[in-house]
Amino acid sequence: MTPGEQLALALRAEITALETVLAQLDAEQQALRAGDAQRIEACTRAKDAALKQLAGLQQQRPTAAADATLSSQISVLDNAIENRELQARLIALGERCAELNASNGVLIGRLTEHTRSALRVLRQQDGDPRLYSGTGAADSASDSQSLGKA
């Protein structure tokens, strides 16, 4: 097997692994939208496992020189056109994963804020909460008016 064929084989394996990451990110997004905590947890574990597999494949990728970029390695191989196409597919998948991951991050942020808001409401329902002024002193009850008397 030529070095170009070895690289092509490695890039195909990375593409397959990245497709798995993308599928896990999509499943995570569906779980986030559904608010299914167990599914979110399962998807996160599966995504992490897929990312570890991808990282392992990237470390095993054959390289011509330690400091050479993938593009420069491809340019000198016998099957440069095939490997450039594989590289382009890998880049496109990586970009799609980054976009989906960012979108999931936004969803997580919204869910977190929703949970915090709900907790704030629940905490204030445990009786008459004390309110404090900007000076740190407790507001007196006589300083406030009910809406019915205003």
Secondary structure, 3 states (H helix, E strand, C coil): CCHHHHHHHHHHHHHHHHHHHHHHHHHHHHHHHHCCHHHHHHHHHHHHHHHHHHHHHHHHCCCCCCCCCHHHHHHCCCCHHHHHHHHHHHHHHHHHHHHHHHHHHHHHHHHHHHHHHHHHHHHHCCCCCCCECCCCCECCHHHCCCCCCC
